[in-house]
Amino acid sequence: MAQIIKFRHQTDRRSKQSENDLTGFLRRAVSLRKQEPEEGDFIHISGLKKMKLFFESKISDILIKNSFIDTGFFLCGTYISDLLTSITNKVPESWFAVDYVLKSYETGSPYLMKQGANICFLICSVFKERSEIRVMRYEDYEKMGIGLFSRFYSQTGAEIGYHMSRQYKIMVDVTGECMKTL
């Protein structure tokens, strides 16, 4: 389904655009691109907020360059920026996604499903070498991550679960490309 993109500024308060519309995401991506340092410049990142902006900027740039211009992709990019930033100061409780699935079934918490999906995503995009630990393969983590995000969406209705399950493979590649720029 296509979306209508409105580029002119609307002054009516009732018709103000949401921050999660395509125009808002494009404006943010362009703004972040303007802040990026030139190729080869030294990058100094101090603080988690700047790190998140750095990841979001890189991911948005890759999305635009590859013509992945859709609210779902930009929403996923923002989510992944938060995820990458969060692991810089807090190590996951477990690197085994199955642990989160089991806890989710025990407690009934869909947010543990999302944590399991996050682990699968990180393994597929950033820590590929971890995909060969235990008896699971990369493809298993990929399928499990897609399934867990989908299940999270079906249990909560949270939009990010829907988009991450639909754009999982593309966002894995985008995140991998982002990490190569570091």
Secondary structure, DSSP 8 states (H G I E B T S, - for coil): -------S----GGG---TTSHHHHHHHHHHHHHHS--TT------SHHHHHHHHHHHHHHHHHHTT--SHHHHHHHHHHHHHHHHHHH---S-S-HHHHHHHHHHH--HHHHHHHHHHHHHHHHT-GGGGGSTT--HHHHHHHHHHHHHHHHHHH--HHHHHHHHSHHHHHHHHHHHHHT-
